[in-house]
């Protein structure tokens, strides 16, 4: 399975600043400062306040012009690379 197919299989979702599900990743209306995206499984494993914290961190740094903003420690996503596949 290719990397793009693997990414799509994770069902990435937008996280709004209040911690709620904003729909599929890539559908943010604000293209200059988009919402935080997380895989659905990671999003469901976090509390609403943890989701809101990582989304607010992304929005605050994005407003200052930062393009890449790391997740909060609780929301960190590990990308496991499989050898030979």
mmCIF file of the N, C-alpha and C atoms, coordinates in Angstrom:
data_MODEL
# 
_entry.id   MODEL 
# 
loop_
_atom_site.group_PDB 
_atom_site.id 
_atom_site.type_symbol 
_atom_site.label_atom_id 
_atom_site.label_alt_id 
_atom_site.label_comp_id 
_atom_site.label_asym_id 
_atom_site.label_entity_id 
_atom_site.label_seq_id 
_atom_site.pdbx_PDB_ins_code 
_atom_site.Cartn_x 
_atom_site.Cartn_y 
_atom_site.Cartn_z 
_atom_site.occupancy 
_atom_site.B_iso_or_equiv 
_atom_site.pdbx_formal_charge 
_atom_site.auth_seq_id 
_atom_site.auth_comp_id 
_atom_site.auth_asym_id 
_atom_site.auth_atom_id 
_atom_site.pdbx_PDB_model_num 
ATOM 1   N N  . UNK A 1 1  ? 0.856   -1.174 0.000  1.00 0.00 ? 1  UNK A N  1 
ATOM 2   C CA . UNK A 1 1  ? 0.000   0.000  0.000  1.00 0.00 ? 1  UNK A CA 1 
ATOM 3   C C  . UNK A 1 1  ? 0.902   1.237  0.000  1.00 0.00 ? 1  UNK A C  1 
ATOM 4   N N  . UNK A 1 2  ? 0.596   2.183  -0.865 1.00 0.00 ? 2  UNK A N  1 
ATOM 5   C CA . UNK A 1 2  ? 1.380   3.410  -0.957 1.00 0.00 ? 2  UNK A CA 1 
ATOM 6   C C  . UNK A 1 2  ? 1.129   4.327  0.238  1.00 0.00 ? 2  UNK A C  1 
ATOM 7   N N  . UNK A 1 3  ? 2.004   5.303  0.392  1.00 0.00 ? 3  UNK A N  1 
ATOM 8   C CA . UNK A 1 3  ? 1.906   6.232  1.524  1.00 0.00 ? 3  UNK A CA 1 
ATOM 9   C C  . UNK A 1 3  ? 0.598   7.040  1.493  1.00 0.00 ? 3  UNK A C  1 
ATOM 10  N N  . UNK A 1 4  ? 0.188   7.485  0.316  1.00 0.00 ? 4  UNK A N  1 
ATOM 11  C CA . UNK A 1 4  ? -1.047  8.261  0.229  1.00 0.00 ? 4  UNK A CA 1 
ATOM 12  C C  . UNK A 1 4  ? -2.253  7.411  0.609  1.00 0.00 ? 4  UNK A C  1 
ATOM 13  N N  . UNK A 1 5  ? -2.284  6.184  0.142  1.00 0.00 ? 5  UNK A N  1 
ATOM 14  C CA . UNK A 1 5  ? -3.387  5.281  0.486  1.00 0.00 ? 5  UNK A CA 1 
ATOM 15  C C  . UNK A 1 5  ? -3.404  4.997  1.986  1.00 0.00 ? 5  UNK A C  1 
ATOM 16  N N  . UNK A 1 6  ? -2.223  4.852  2.576  1.00 0.00 ? 6  UNK A N  1 
ATOM 17  C CA . UNK A 1 6  ? -2.123  4.613  4.020  1.00 0.00 ? 6  UNK A CA 1 
ATOM 18  C C  . UNK A 1 6  ? -2.637  5.833  4.799  1.00 0.00 ? 6  UNK A C  1 
ATOM 19  N N  . UNK A 1 7  ? -2.274  7.042  4.316  1.00 0.00 ? 7  UNK A N  1 
ATOM 20  C CA . UNK A 1 7  ? -2.716  8.274  4.955  1.00 0.00 ? 7  UNK A CA 1 
ATOM 21  C C  . UNK A 1 7  ? -4.242  8.401  4.868  1.00 0.00 ? 7  UNK A C  1 
ATOM 22  N N  . UNK A 1 8  ? -4.806  8.100  3.701  1.00 0.00 ? 8  UNK A N  1 
ATOM 23  C CA . UNK A 1 8  ? -6.263  8.194  3.520  1.00 0.00 ? 8  UNK A CA 1 
ATOM 24  C C  . UNK A 1 8  ? -6.998  7.184  4.392  1.00 0.00 ? 8  UNK A C  1 
ATOM 25  N N  . UNK A 1 9  ? -6.401  6.020  4.598  1.00 0.00 ? 9  UNK A N  1 
ATOM 26  C CA . UNK A 1 9  ? -7.024  4.977  5.419  1.00 0.00 ? 9  UNK A CA 1 
ATOM 27  C C  . UNK A 1 9  ? -7.110  5.395  6.885  1.00 0.00 ? 9  UNK A C  1 
ATOM 28  N N  . UNK A 1 10 ? -6.283  6.351  7.293  1.00 0.00 ? 10 UNK A N  1 
ATOM 29  C CA . UNK A 1 10 ? -6.307  6.825  8.685  1.00 0.00 ? 10 UNK A CA 1 
ATOM 30  C C  . UNK A 1 10 ? -7.470  7.781  8.945  1.00 0.00 ? 10 UNK A C  1 
ATOM 31  N N  . UNK A 1 11 ? -8.151  8.241  7.901  1.00 0.00 ? 11 UNK A N  1 
ATOM 32  C CA . UNK A 1 11 ? -9.319  9.110  8.026  1.00 0.00 ? 11 UNK A CA 1 
ATOM 33  C C  . UNK A 1 11 ? -9.001  10.366 8.853  1.00 0.00 ? 11 UNK A C  1 
ATOM 34  N N  . UNK A 1 12 ? -8.174  11.242 8.317  1.00 0.00 ? 12 UNK A N  1 
ATOM 35  C CA . UNK A 1 12 ? -7.779  12.465 9.008  1.00 0.00 ? 12 UNK A CA 1 
ATOM 36  C C  . UNK A 1 12 ? -8.960  13.436 9.066  1.00 0.00 ? 12 UNK A C  1 
ATOM 37  N N  . UNK A 1 13 ? -9.141  14.071 10.222 1.00 0.00 ? 13 UNK A N  1 
ATOM 38  C CA . UNK A 1 13 ? -10.263 14.977 10.479 1.00 0.00 ? 13 UNK A CA 1 
ATOM 39  C C  . UNK A 1 13 ? -9.739  16.330 10.968 1.00 0.00 ? 13 UNK A C  1 
ATOM 40  N N  . UNK A 1 14 ? -10.504 17.389 10.670 1.00 0.00 ? 14 UNK A N  1 
ATOM 41  C CA . UNK A 1 14 ? -10.186 18.731 11.176 1.00 0.00 ? 14 UNK A CA 1 
ATOM 42  C C  . UNK A 1 14 ? -10.650 18.846 12.625 1.00 0.00 ? 14 UNK A C  1 
ATOM 43  N N  . UNK A 1 15 ? -9.887  19.557 13.433 1.00 0.00 ? 15 UNK A N  1 
ATOM 44  C CA . UNK A 1 15 ? -10.258 19.806 14.823 1.00 0.00 ? 15 UNK A CA 1 
ATOM 45  C C  . UNK A 1 15 ? -10.496 21.304 14.961 1.00 0.00 ? 15 UNK A C  1 
ATOM 46  N N  . UNK A 1 16 ? -11.695 21.686 15.349 1.00 0.00 ? 16 UNK A N  1 
ATOM 47  C CA . UNK A 1 16 ? -12.015 23.101 15.541 1.00 0.00 ? 16 UNK A CA 1 
ATOM 48  C C  . UNK A 1 16 ? -11.415 23.592 16.857 1.00 0.00 ? 16 UNK A C  1 
ATOM 49  N N  . UNK A 1 17 ? -11.360 24.896 17.041 1.00 0.00 ? 17 UNK A N  1 
ATOM 50  C CA . UNK A 1 17 ? -10.777 25.493 18.240 1.00 0.00 ? 17 UNK A CA 1 
ATOM 51  C C  . UNK A 1 17 ? -11.518 25.124 19.520 1.00 0.00 ? 17 UNK A C  1 
ATOM 52  N N  . UNK A 1 18 ? -12.775 24.708 19.398 1.00 0.00 ? 18 UNK A N  1 
ATOM 53  C CA . UNK A 1 18 ? -13.519 24.299 20.590 1.00 0.00 ? 18 UNK A CA 1 
ATOM 54  C C  . UNK A 1 18 ? -13.350 22.805 20.877 1.00 0.00 ? 18 UNK A C  1 
ATOM 55  N N  . UNK A 1 19 ? -12.570 22.106 20.035 1.00 0.00 ? 19 UNK A N  1 
ATOM 56  C CA . UNK A 1 19 ? -12.299 20.687 20.245 1.00 0.00 ? 19 UNK A CA 1 
ATOM 57  C C  . UNK A 1 19 ? -13.251 19.756 19.530 1.00 0.00 ? 19 UNK A C  1 
ATOM 58  N N  . UNK A 1 20 ? -14.181 20.297 18.767 1.00 0.00 ? 20 UNK A N  1 
ATOM 59  C CA . UNK A 1 20 ? -15.139 19.440 18.059 1.00 0.00 ? 20 UNK A CA 1 
ATOM 60  C C  . UNK A 1 20 ? -14.603 19.045 16.681 1.00 0.00 ? 20 UNK A C  1 
ATOM 61  N N  . UNK A 1 21 ? -15.235 18.051 16.087 1.00 0.00 ? 21 UNK A N  1 
ATOM 62  C CA . UNK A 1 21 ? -14.869 17.546 14.765 1.00 0.00 ? 21 UNK A CA 1 
ATOM 63  C C  . UNK A 1 21 ? -15.362 18.532 13.712 1.00 0.00 ? 21 UNK A C  1 
ATOM 64  N N  . UNK A 1 22 ? -14.457 18.972 12.847 1.00 0.00 ? 22 UNK A N  1 
ATOM 65  C CA . UNK A 1 22 ? -14.813 19.949 11.821 1.00 0.00 ? 22 UNK A CA 1 
ATOM 66  C C  . UNK A 1 22 ? -15.000 19.363 10.447 1.00 0.00 ? 22 UNK A C  1 
ATOM 67  N N  . UNK A 1 23 ? -14.962 18.040 10.328 1.00 0.00 ? 23 UNK A N  1 
ATOM 68  C CA . UNK A 1 23 ? -15.128 17.404 9.028  1.00 0.00 ? 23 UNK A CA 1 
ATOM 69  C C  . UNK A 1 23 ? -13.806 16.898 8.491  1.00 0.00 ? 23 UNK A C  1 
ATOM 70  N N  . UNK A 1 24 ? -13.768 16.500 7.238  1.00 0.00 ? 24 UNK A N  1 
ATOM 71  C CA . UNK A 1 24 ? -12.542 15.957 6.652  1.00 0.00 ? 24 UNK A CA 1 
ATOM 72  C C  . UNK A 1 24 ? -11.414 16.988 6.607  1.00 0.00 ? 24 UNK A C  1 
ATOM 73  N N  . UNK A 1 25 ? -10.194 16.517 6.732  1.00 0.00 ? 25 UNK A N  1 
ATOM 74  C CA . UNK A 1 25 ? -9.024  17.385 6.649  1.00 0.00 ? 25 UNK A CA 1 
ATOM 75  C C  . UNK A 1 25 ? -8.957  18.009 5.255  1.00 0.00 ? 25 UNK A C  1 
ATOM 76  N N  . UNK A 1 26 ? -8.565  19.269 5.184  1.00 0.00 ? 26 UNK A N  1 
ATOM 77  C CA . UNK A 1 26 ? -8.439  19.943 3.902  1.00 0.00 ? 26 UNK A CA 1 
ATOM 78  C C  . UNK A 1 26 ? -9.664  20.728 3.497  1.00 0.00 ? 26 UNK A C  1 
ATOM 79  N N  . UNK A 1 27 ? -10.675 20.790 4.367  1.00 0.00 ? 27 UNK A N  1 
ATOM 80  C CA . UNK A 1 27 ? -11.898 21.513 4.024  1.00 0.00 ? 27 UNK A CA 1 
ATOM 81  C C  . UNK A 1 27 ? -12.041 22.822 4.803  1.00 0.00 ? 27 UNK A C  1 
ATOM 82  N N  . UNK A 1 28 ? -10.949 23.295 5.414  1.00 0.00 ? 28 UNK A N  1 
ATOM 83  C CA . UNK A 1 28 ? -10.996 24.539 6.178  1.00 0.00 ? 28 UNK A CA 1 
ATOM 84  C C  . UNK A 1 28 ? -11.251 25.718 5.240  1.00 0.00 ? 28 UNK A C  1 
ATOM 85  N N  . UNK A 1 29 ? -12.130 26.620 5.628  1.00 0.00 ? 29 UNK A N  1 
ATOM 86  C CA . UNK A 1 29 ? -12.439 27.786 4.807  1.00 0.00 ? 29 UNK A CA 1 
ATOM 87  C C  . UNK A 1 29 ? -11.291 28.799 4.841  1.00 0.00 ? 29 UNK A C  1 
ATOM 88  N N  . UNK A 1 30 ? -10.569 28.843 5.965  1.00 0.00 ? 30 UNK A N  1 
ATOM 89  C CA . UNK A 1 30 ? -9.459  29.773 6.116  1.00 0.00 ? 30 UNK A CA 1 
ATOM 90  C C  . UNK A 1 30 ? -8.188  29.117 5.562  1.00 0.00 ? 30 UNK A C  1 
ATOM 91  N N  . UNK A 1 31 ? -7.839  29.415 4.326  1.00 0.00 ? 31 UNK A N  1 
ATOM 92  C CA . UNK A 1 31 ? -6.693  28.770 3.673  1.00 0.00 ? 31 UNK A CA 1 
ATOM 93  C C  . UNK A 1 31 ? -5.359  29.313 4.184  1.00 0.00 ? 31 UNK A C  1 
ATOM 94  N N  . UNK A 1 32 ? -5.328  30.550 4.694  1.00 0.00 ? 32 UNK A N  1 
ATOM 95  C CA . UNK A 1 32 ? -4.087  31.137 5.215  1.00 0.00 ? 32 UNK A CA 1 
ATOM 96  C C  . UNK A 1 32 ? -3.727  30.561 6.580  1.00 0.00 ? 32 UNK A C  1 
ATOM 97  N N  . UNK A 1 33 ? -4.737  30.215 7.383  1.00 0.00 ? 33 UNK A N  1 
ATOM 98  C CA . UNK A 1 33 ? -4.513  29.688 8.734  1.00 0.00 ? 33 UNK A CA 1 
ATOM 99  C C  . UNK A 1 33 ? -5.484  28.524 8.963  1.00 0.00 ? 33 UNK A C  1 
ATOM 100 N N  . UNK A 1 34 ? -5.185  27.359 8.380  1.00 0.00 ? 34 UNK A N  1 
ATOM 101 C CA . UNK A 1 34 ? -6.119  26.228 8.465  1.00 0.00 ? 34 UNK A CA 1 
ATOM 102 C C  . UNK A 1 34 ? -6.198  25.608 9.857  1.00 0.00 ? 34 UNK A C  1 
ATOM 103 N N  . UNK A 1 35 ? -7.231  24.807 10.055 1.00 0.00 ? 35 UNK A N  1 
ATOM 104 C CA . UNK A 1 35 ? -7.428  24.108 11.325 1.00 0.00 ? 35 UNK A CA 1 
ATOM 105 C C  . UNK A 1 35 ? -6.423  22.975 11.474 1.00 0.00 ? 35 UNK A C  1 
ATOM 106 N N  . UNK A 1 36 ? -6.275  22.490 12.705 1.00 0.00 ? 36 UNK A N  1 
ATOM 107 C CA . UNK A 1 36 ? -5.432  21.330 13.009 1.00 0.00 ? 36 UNK A CA 1 
ATOM 108 C C  . UNK A 1 36 ? -6.110  20.080 12.459 1.00 0.00 ? 36 UNK A C  1 
ATOM 109 N N  . UNK A 1 37 ? -5.341  19.170 11.921 1.00 0.00 ? 37 UNK A N  1 
ATOM 110 C CA . UNK A 1 37 ? -5.853  17.881 11.447 1.00 0.00 ? 37 UNK A CA 1 
ATOM 111 C C  . UNK A 1 37 ? -5.199  16.750 12.222 1.00 0.00 ? 37 UNK A C  1 
ATOM 112 N N  . UNK A 1 38 ? -6.006  15.755 12.569 1.00 0.00 ? 38 UNK A N  1 
ATOM 113 C CA . UNK A 1 38 ? -5.530  14.574 13.290 1.00 0.00 ? 38 UNK A CA 1 
ATOM 114 C C  . UNK A 1 38 ? -6.218  13.339 12.720 1.00 0.00 ? 38 UNK A C  1 
ATOM 115 N N  . UNK A 1 39 ? -5.557  12.168 12.818 1.00 0.00 ? 39 UNK A N  1 
ATOM 116 C CA . UNK A 1 39 ? -6.247  10.942 12.425 1.00 0.00 ? 39 UNK A CA 1 
ATOM 117 C C  . UNK A 1 39 ? -7.447  10.728 13.358 1.00 0.00 ? 39 UNK A C  1 
ATOM 118 N N  . UNK A 1 40 ? -8.505  10.152 12.830 1.00 0.00 ? 40 UNK A N  1 
ATOM 119 C CA . UNK A 1 40 ? -9.725  9.984  13.611 1.00 0.00 ? 40 UNK A CA 1 
ATOM 120 C C  . UNK A 1 40 ? -9.475  9.170  14.882 1.00 0.00 ? 40 UNK A C  1 
ATOM 121 N N  . UNK A 1 41 ? -8.633  8.142  14.800 1.00 0.00 ? 41 UNK A N  1 
ATOM 122 C CA . UNK A 1 41 ? -8.355  7.322  15.980 1.00 0.00 ? 41 UNK A CA 1 
ATOM 123 C C  . UNK A 1 41 ? -7.656  8.147  17.067 1.00 0.00 ? 41 UNK A C  1 
ATOM 124 N N  . UNK A 1 42 ? -6.724  9.033  16.686 1.00 0.00 ? 42 UNK A N  1 
ATOM 125 C CA . UNK A 1 42 ? -6.033  9.890  17.658 1.00 0.00 ? 42 UNK A CA 1 
ATOM 126 C C  . UNK A 1 42 ? -7.002  10.907 18.223 1.00 0.00 ? 42 UNK A C  1 
ATOM 127 N N  . UNK A 1 43 ? -7.848  11.456 17.361 1.00 0.00 ? 43 UNK A N  1 
ATOM 128 C CA . UNK A 1 43 ? -8.820  12.455 17.805 1.00 0.00 ? 43 UNK A CA 1 
ATOM 129 C C  . UNK A 1 43 ? -9.777  11.862 18.836 1.00 0.00 ? 43 UNK A C  1 
ATOM 130 N N  . UNK A 1 44 ? -10.219 10.619 18.608 1.00 0.00 ? 44 UNK A N  1 
ATOM 131 C CA . UNK A 1 44 ? -11.133 9.972  19.538 1.00 0.00 ? 44 UNK A CA 1 
ATOM 132 C C  . UNK A 1 44 ? -10.455 9.581  20.847 1.00 0.00 ? 44 UNK A C  1 
ATOM 133 N N  . UNK A 1 45 ? -9.127  9.440  20.836 1.00 0.00 ? 45 UNK A N  1 
ATOM 134 C CA . UNK A 1 45 ? -8.419  9.053  22.059 1.00 0.00 ? 45 UNK A CA 1 
ATOM 135 C C  . UNK A 1 45 ? -8.161  10.247 22.982 1.00 0.00 ? 45 UNK A C  1 
ATOM 136 N N  . UNK A 1 46 ? -8.355  11.468 22.475 1.00 0.00 ? 46 UNK A N  1 
ATOM 137 C CA . UNK A 1 46 ? -8.127  12.676 23.265 1.00 0.00 ? 46 UNK A CA 1 
ATOM 138 C C  . UNK A 1 46 ? -9.435  13.207 23.842 1.00 0.00 ? 46 UNK A C  1 
ATOM 139 N N  . UNK A 1 47 ? -9.320  13.891 24.972 1.00 0.00 ? 47 UNK A N  1 
ATOM 140 C CA . UNK A 1 47 ? -10.506 14.549 25.528 1.00 0.00 ? 47 UNK A CA 1 
ATOM 141 C C  . UNK A 1 47 ? -10.792 15.805 24.702 1.00 0.00 ? 47 UNK A C  1 
ATOM 142 N N  . UNK A 1 48 ? -11.970 16.358 24.867 1.00 0.00 ? 48 UNK A N  1 
ATOM 143 C CA . UNK A 1 48 ? -12.346 17.550 24.111 1.00 0.00 ? 48 UNK A CA 1 
ATOM 144 C C  . UNK A 1 48 ? -11.412 18.717 24.440 1.00 0.00 ? 48 UNK A C  1 
ATOM 145 N N  . UNK A 1 49 ? -10.995 18.836 25.702 1.00 0.00 ? 49 UNK A N  1 
ATOM 146 C CA . UNK A 1 49 ? -10.097 19.929 26.084 1.00 0.00 ? 49 UNK A CA 1 
ATOM 147 C C  . UNK A 1 49 ? -8.702  19.736 25.491 1.00 0.00 ? 49 UNK A C  1 
ATOM 148 N N  . UNK A 1 50 ? -8.237  18.486 25.368 1.00 0.00 ? 50 UNK A N  1 
ATOM 149 C CA . UNK A 1 50 ? -6.935  18.223 24.745 1.00 0.00 ? 50 UNK A CA 1 
ATOM 150 C C  . UNK A 1 50 ? -6.980  18.543 23.257 1.00 0.00 ? 50 UNK A C  1 
ATOM 151 N N  . UNK A 1 51 ? -8.085  18.202 22.598 1.00 0.00 ? 51 UNK A N  1 
ATOM 152 C CA . UNK A 1 51 ? -8.243  18.538 21.181 1.00 0.00 ? 51 UNK A CA 1 
ATOM 153 C C  . UNK A 1 51 ? -8.279  20.051 20.997 1.00 0.00 ? 51 UNK A C  1 
ATOM 154 N N  . UNK A 1 52 ? -8.988  20.747 21.880 1.00 0.00 ? 52 UNK A N  1 
ATOM 155 C CA . UNK A 1 52 ? -9.093  22.205 21.792 1.00 0.00 ? 52 UNK A CA 1 
ATOM 156 C C  . UNK A 1 52 ? -7.721  22.850 22.004 1.00 0.00 ? 52 UNK A C  1 
ATOM 157 N N  . UNK A 1 53 ? -6.916  22.307 22.924 1.00 0.00 ? 53 UNK A N  1 
ATOM 158 C CA . UNK A 1 53 ? -5.600  22.877 23.209 1.00 0.00 ? 53 UNK A CA 1 
ATOM 159 C C  . UNK A 1 53 ? -4.684  22.812 21.994 1.00 0.00 ? 53 UNK A C  1 
ATOM 160 N N  . UNK A 1 54 ? -4.647  21.673 21.313 1.00 0.00 ? 54 UNK A N  1 
ATOM 161 C CA . UNK A 1 54 ? -3.774  21.549 20.145 1.00 0.00 ? 54 UNK A CA 1 
ATOM 162 C C  . UNK A 1 54 ? -4.294  22.393 18.981 1.00 0.00 ? 54 UNK A C  1 
ATOM 163 N N  . UNK A 1 55 ? -5.606  22.502 18.831 1.00 0.00 ? 55 UNK A N  1 
ATOM 164 C CA . UNK A 1 55 ? -6.184  23.328 17.761 1.00 0.00 ? 55 UNK A CA 1 
ATOM 165 C C  . UNK A 1 55 ? -5.907  24.809 18.014 1.00 0.00 ? 55 UNK A C  1 
ATOM 166 N N  . UNK A 1 56 ? -6.038  25.247 19.255 1.00 0.00 ? 56 UNK A N  1 
ATOM 167 C CA . UNK A 1 56 ? -5.777  26.653 19.602 1.00 0.00 ? 56 UNK A CA 1 
ATOM 168 C C  . UNK A 1 56 ? -4.302  26.992 19.413 1.00 0.00 ? 56 UNK A C  1 
ATOM 169 N N  . UNK A 1 57 ? -3.411  26.040 19.743 1.00 0.00 ? 57 UNK A N  1 
ATOM 170 C CA . UNK A 1 57 ? -1.972  26.253 19.558 1.00 0.00 ? 57 UNK A CA 1 
ATOM 171 C C  . UNK A 1 57 ? -1.674  26.472 18.079 1.00 0.00 ? 57 UNK A C  1 
ATOM 172 N N  . UNK A 1 58 ? -2.278  25.665 17.212 1.00 0.00 ? 58 UNK A N  1 
ATOM 173 C CA . UNK A 1 58 ? -2.063  25.791 15.764 1.00 0.00 ? 58 UNK A CA 1 
ATOM 174 C C  . UNK A 1 58 ? -2.607  27.125 15.250 1.00 0.00 ? 58 UNK A C  1 
ATOM 175 N N  . UNK A 1 59 ? -3.797  27.507 15.680 1.00 0.00 ? 59 UNK A N  1 
ATOM 176 C CA . UNK A 1 59 ? -4.403  28.761 15.228 1.00 0.00 ? 59 UNK A CA 1 
ATOM 177 C C  . UNK A 1 59 ? -3.597  29.971 15.692 1.00 0.00 ? 59 UNK A C  1 
ATOM 178 N N  . UNK A 1 60 ? -3.125  29.950 16.953 1.00 0.00 ? 60 UNK A N  1 
ATOM 179 C CA . UNK A 1 60 ? -2.372  31.086 17.496 1.00 0.00 ? 60 UNK A CA 1 
ATOM 180 C C  . UNK A 1 60 ? -1.047  31.269 16.764 1.00 0.00 ? 60 UNK A C  1 
ATOM 181 N N  . UNK A 1 61 ? -0.324  30.187 16.527 1.00 0.00 ? 61 UNK A N  1 
ATOM 182 C CA . UNK A 1 61 ? 0.957   30.280 15.820 1.00 0.00 ? 61 UNK A CA 1 
ATOM 183 C C  . UNK A 1 61 ? 0.737   30.612 14.344 1.00 0.00 ? 61 UNK A C  1 
ATOM 184 N N  . UNK A 1 62 ? -0.330  30.085 13.759 1.00 0.00 ? 62 UNK A N  1 
ATOM 185 C CA . UNK A 1 62 ? -0.641  30.380 12.359 1.00 0.00 ? 62 UNK A CA 1 
ATOM 186 C C  . UNK A 1 62 ? -0.969  31.838 12.142 1.00 0.00 ? 62 UNK A C  1 
ATOM 187 N N  . UNK A 1 63 ? -1.586  32.466 13.137 1.00 0.00 ? 63 UNK A N  1 
ATOM 188 C CA . UNK A 1 63 ? -1.914  33.884 13.038 1.00 0.00 ? 63 UNK A CA 1 
ATOM 189 C C  . UNK A 1 63 ? -0.643  34.740 13.019 1.00 0.00 ? 63 UNK A C  1 
ATOM 190 N N  . UNK A 1 64 ? 0.447   34.202 13.577 1.00 0.00 ? 64 UNK A N  1 
ATOM 191 C CA . UNK A 1 64 ? 1.734   34.904 13.581 1.00 0.00 ? 64 UNK A CA 1 
ATOM 192 C C  . UNK A 1 64 ? 2.561   34.582 12.348 1.00 0.00 ? 64 UNK A C  1 
ATOM 193 N N  . UNK A 1 65 ? 2.010   33.785 11.440 1.00 0.00 ? 65 UNK A N  1 
ATOM 194 C CA . UNK A 1 65 ? 2.685   33.482 10.193 1.00 0.00 ? 65 UNK A CA 1 
ATOM 195 C C  . UNK A 1 65 ? 3.408   32.144 10.145 1.00 0.00 ? 65 UNK A C  1 
ATOM 196 N N  . UNK A 1 66 ? 3.343   31.351 11.209 1.00 0.00 ? 66 UNK A N  1 
ATOM 197 C CA . UNK A 1 66 ? 4.012   30.049 11.210 1.00 0.00 ? 66 UNK A CA 1 
ATOM 198 C C  . UNK A 1 66 ? 3.196   29.058 10.387 1.00 0.00 ? 66 UNK A C  1 
ATOM 199 N N  . UNK A 1 67 ? 3.886   28.300 9.550  1.00 0.00 ? 67 UNK A N  1 
ATOM 200 C CA . UNK A 1 67 ? 3.199   27.320 8.710  1.00 0.00 ? 67 UNK A CA 1 
ATOM 201 C C  . UNK A 1 67 ? 3.157   25.955 9.385  1.00 0.00 ? 67 UNK A C  1 
ATOM 202 N N  . UNK A 1 68 ? 4.253   25.564 10.010 1.00 0.00 ? 68 UNK A N  1 
ATOM 203 C CA . UNK A 1 68 ? 4.331   24.258 10.656 1.00 0.00 ? 68 UNK A CA 1 
ATOM 204 C C  . UNK A 1 68 ? 4.363   24.446 12.162 1.00 0.00 ? 68 UNK A C  1 
ATOM 205 N N  . UNK A 1 69 ? 3.368   23.902 12.851 1.00 0.00 ? 69 UNK A N  1 
ATOM 206 C CA . UNK A 1 69 ? 3.239   24.025 14.289 1.00 0.00 ? 69 UNK A CA 1 
ATOM 207 C C  . UNK A 1 69 ? 3.110   22.620 14.870 1.00 0.00 ? 69 UNK A C  1 
ATOM 208 N N  . UNK A 1 70 ? 3.975   22.270 15.828 1.00 0.00 ? 70 UNK A N  1 
ATOM 209 C CA . UNK A 1 70 ? 3.929   20.929 16.401 1.00 0.00 ? 70 UNK A CA 1 
ATOM 210 C C  . UNK A 1 70 ? 2.692   20.762 17.274 1.00 0.00 ? 70 UNK A C  1 
ATOM 211 N N  . UNK A 1 71 ? 2.279   19.511 17.420 1.00 0.00 ? 71 UNK A N  1 
ATOM 212 C CA . UNK A 1 71 ? 1.144   19.186 18.288 1.00 0.00 ? 71 UNK A CA 1 
ATOM 213 C C  . UNK A 1 71 ? 1.535   19.335 19.751 1.00 0.00 ? 71 UNK A C  1 
ATOM 214 N N  . UNK A 1 72 ? 0.546   19.390 20.619 1.00 0.00 ? 72 UNK A N  1 
ATOM 215 C CA . UNK A 1 72 ? 0.804   19.306 22.039 1.00 0.00 ? 72 UNK A CA 1 
ATOM 216 C C  . UNK A 1 72 ? 1.268   17.874 22.329 1.00 0.00 ? 72 UNK A C  1 
ATOM 217 N N  . UNK A 1 73 ? 1.972   17.631 23.444 1.00 0.00 ? 73 UNK A N  1 
ATOM 218 C CA . UNK A 1 73 ? 2.469   16.274 23.722 1.00 0.00 ? 73 UNK A CA 1 
ATOM 219 C C  . UNK A 1 73 ? 1.381   15.195 23.696 1.00 0.00 ? 73 UNK A C  1 
ATOM 220 N N  . UNK A 1 74 ? 0.204   15.484 24.204 1.00 0.00 ? 74 UNK A N  1 
ATOM 221 C CA . UNK A 1 74 ? -0.877  14.491 24.223 1.00 0.00 ? 74 UNK A CA 1 
ATOM 222 C C  . UNK A 1 74 ? -1.381  14.169 22.825 1.00 0.00 ? 74 UNK A C  1 
ATOM 223 N N  . UNK A 1 75 ? -1.304  15.124 21.916 1.00 0.00 ? 75 UNK A N  1 
ATOM 224 C CA . UNK A 1 75 ? -1.858  14.948 20.572 1.00 0.00 ? 75 UNK A CA 1 
ATOM 225 C C  . UNK A 1 75 ? -0.812  14.521 19.549 1.00 0.00 ? 75 UNK A C  1 
ATOM 226 N N  . UNK A 1 76 ? 0.403   14.253 19.979 1.00 0.00 ? 76 UNK A N  1 
ATOM 227 C CA . UNK A 1 76 ? 1.461   13.870 19.054 1.00 0.00 ? 76 UNK A CA 1 
ATOM 228 C C  . UNK A 1 76 ? 1.107   12.575 18.328 1.00 0.00 ? 76 UNK A C  1 
ATOM 229 N N  . UNK A 1 77 ? 1.293   12.560 17.023 1.00 0.00 ? 77 UNK A N  1 
ATOM 230 C CA . UNK A 1 77 ? 0.979   11.398 16.192 1.00 0.00 ? 77 UNK A CA 1 
ATOM 231 C C  . UNK A 1 77 ? 2.279   10.733 15.799 1.00 0.00 ? 77 UNK A C  1 
ATOM 232 N N  . UNK A 1 78 ? 2.391   9.430  16.076 1.00 0.00 ? 78 UNK A N  1 
ATOM 233 C CA . UNK A 1 78 ? 3.606   8.714  15.669 1.00 0.00 ? 78 UNK A CA 1 
ATOM 234 C C  . UNK A 1 78 ? 3.350   8.058  14.322 1.00 0.00 ? 78 UNK A C  1 
ATOM 235 N N  . UNK A 1 79 ? 4.287   8.217  13.439 1.00 0.00 ? 79 UNK A N  1 
ATOM 236 C CA . UNK A 1 79 ? 4.192   7.626  12.111 1.00 0.00 ? 79 UNK A CA 1 
ATOM 237 C C  . UNK A 1 79 ? 5.117   6.424  12.093 1.00 0.00 ? 79 UNK A C  1 
ATOM 238 N N  . UNK A 1 80 ? 4.530   5.248  12.115 1.00 0.00 ? 80 UNK A N  1 
ATOM 239 C CA . UNK A 1 80 ? 5.319   4.029  12.101 1.00 0.00 ? 80 UNK A CA 1 
ATOM 240 C C  . UNK A 1 80 ? 5.571   3.621  10.656 1.00 0.00 ? 80 UNK A C  1 
ATOM 241 N N  . UNK A 1 81 ? 6.820   3.576  10.293 1.00 0.00 ? 81 UNK A N  1 
ATOM 242 C CA . UNK A 1 81 ? 7.203   3.189  8.933  1.00 0.00 ? 81 UNK A CA 1 
ATOM 243 C C  . UNK A 1 81 ? 7.437   1.684  8.918  1.00 0.00 ? 81 UNK A C  1 
ATOM 244 N N  . UNK A 1 82 ? 6.753   1.002  8.020  1.00 0.00 ? 82 UNK A N  1 
ATOM 245 C CA . UNK A 1 82 ? 6.908   -0.448 7.900  1.00 0.00 ? 82 UNK A CA 1 
ATOM 246 C C  . UNK A 1 82 ? 7.950   -0.742 6.824  1.00 0.00 ? 82 UNK A C  1 
ATOM 247 N N  . UNK A 1 83 ? 8.931   -1.546 7.178  1.00 0.00 ? 83 UNK A N  1 
ATOM 248 C CA . UNK A 1 83 ? 9.951   -1.930 6.203  1.00 0.00 ? 83 UNK A CA 1 
ATOM 249 C C  . UNK A 1 83 ? 9.429   -3.046 5.319  1.00 0.00 ? 83 UNK A C  1 
ATOM 250 N N  . UNK A 1 84 ? 9.713   -2.957 4.042  1.00 0.00 ? 84 UNK A N  1 
ATOM 251 C CA . UNK A 1 84 ? 9.347   -3.997 3.112  1.00 0.00 ? 84 UNK A CA 1 
ATOM 252 C C  . UNK A 1 84 ? 7.922   -3.944 2.605  1.00 0.00 ? 84 UNK A C  1 
ATOM 253 N N  . UNK A 1 85 ? 7.180   -2.892 2.953  1.00 0.00 ? 85 UNK A N  1 
ATOM 254 C CA . UNK A 1 85 ? 5.794   -2.780 2.473  1.00 0.00 ? 85 UNK A CA 1 
ATOM 255 C C  . UNK A 1 85 ? 5.564   -1.449 1.821  1.00 0.00 ? 85 UNK A C  1 
# 
